[in-house]
Structures are given as structure tokens and as C-alpha cells.
Amino acid sequence: MAPDDKRRPRPPGEQFFTPGASGLRKAVERRSAVPMAYLFTQVPRWVAPAILVILLLTGFAVSNPLGGVAVLPVIAFVGWLAYLSWPSLRIGGKVLRVAMLTFLVLLVATRFGAF
């Protein structure tokens, strides 16, 4: 890496995709590779968490459908990461991700007036 190159190096590892993946997982991993690599190597580390926190706080603070719309990208991002990490998780990690997604979906449902 050149001294003026400020990009972060790729994470270590032998294989980027899930070994033995088939069908939908392989397609999602391949389509996600470019945005994920860009997000985690080209964008400053603080940008994604800051945007997600701002959107989530907006969802908590605004009690109308606009708050629900603000949380939808958070659900998409958390669901995307949960799906990609699912094969490598133990039961505790899987339960935690399902609980988080359930909480976020219920938050959006309350903002749209479902409860």
C-alpha cells in the first residue's frame, strides 16, 4: 500500500464467501460484495454507525409514520448483516439478531399505528 493511499486494507482471511453456499445465499453474497467492500474500506469508519444511530434516534423521537420510515434503513442494514453472518453464529448470536430485528419491526409498526 502506498504511503498516500488512505484506504483500509481488506480483512485477513482465505475466503470471502461462505464455503458451500448455494442458491439465494450465494447470490446475496456476490451482490453484497461490492457495497460491503466499499462501505467497510472506502467510507470513514464512523459514517455508517453515525447514520444508523441518527436514523434510530429519529425513529424513537418522532412518533408518526416519518419515524417509522427513518427506522426502515436500519432494519434493512441490520437484516442484511444478520443474514450474511448467520452461518457463522452460535445460537446466542442468532437469538440476539432475531430479537433486534423483532424490536425494530415492532418499533416501525407502532410508528405506522399498527398498535
N, C-alpha and C positions, 0 to 999 in steps of 0.2 A: 504494500500500500504506500503510495507516495505521501510525503510529509504534508502536502497541501490538500490531500484527499481527506475530508472530514466525515465521510460515511463510515458507519459502523461495519465491522466485518460480519460475515454470515456466522450464525452459531455453529459450534462444532457438532459433528455427527456424521454417521456414514450414509444415512438415507433420510431424505426429506419427506418422503411419502410413507404411508402406513404399509408395511410389508403384507402382501397377500390380500390387499383391499380389492373389492370387486364392486362393480356397478356404480351406484349412486355415490358411495364414499370416494371412489377414485375420481369421479367427475368433479365432485365438490373440491377435493384436494387440489386437483390440477387447475381448476378455475380460481381457487383462492390463493394459489401460489404467488402470483404477481402482486395483487393488492396487499397480501400479508408481508411479502418481502419488502415492498415499498414502505408500508406503514412502519415496520419494525427496523428498517435500515436507513431510510431517507428523511423521515419526519423526526423532529426532535422528540426525545422520549417523553416529555411532559405533555405533548399536544393531545394524544388520544385520551389519557386519563382525565385531563382538564376538561375536554369537551364532554366526555361521558358524565363527569361529576356535575358540570353546569346543566346538562340536559336532565339529569336525575333530580337535581335540586329544583329545577323548574317544574318538573312533574310533581314534586312534593308541594311546592308553594302555590301553584296555580290549580285551583280545584274545578276547572271547567275542561272541556274537551281539548283545549290547547295544551294543558298539562299532560293529557294522555298522548297527544301527538309528539310531545317532547320526549316521552319515555320510549316510544316505538324504536328509534335508532339504538337505544341502549339494549332493548330486548333483542334486536337483530344482532348486535355485536356480541352480546353475552351468549346467545344461542349459537352463533357461528363458532365462537371459541369452544363452547361446550361440545358441540358436535365434532370438531376437529380433535379435541383432546380425549374424547370418550374412550377409545380403545386402550389408552394407557392409564386410565384411572382405576383406583380401587373403589370399593363400594361407598366409602365415606365421601370421596370426591364426587361420585355420581349423585349421591343423595343431596349434597350441598348445591350442585348445579341445578338439579331439578327444583329444589326449594327456592333458589334465587329466581329462576325463571317463573315459577308459580307466583311468587311475591310480586314480580314486575307485571305479570299479566293481570293479577288482581288489582294492582295499582292503576293500570290503564283502564280496566273495567269500571272501577269506581269513578274515574275521571270522565268517562263517557256515560255515566249514570246507570250502569247495569245493576248497581247495588244501592 
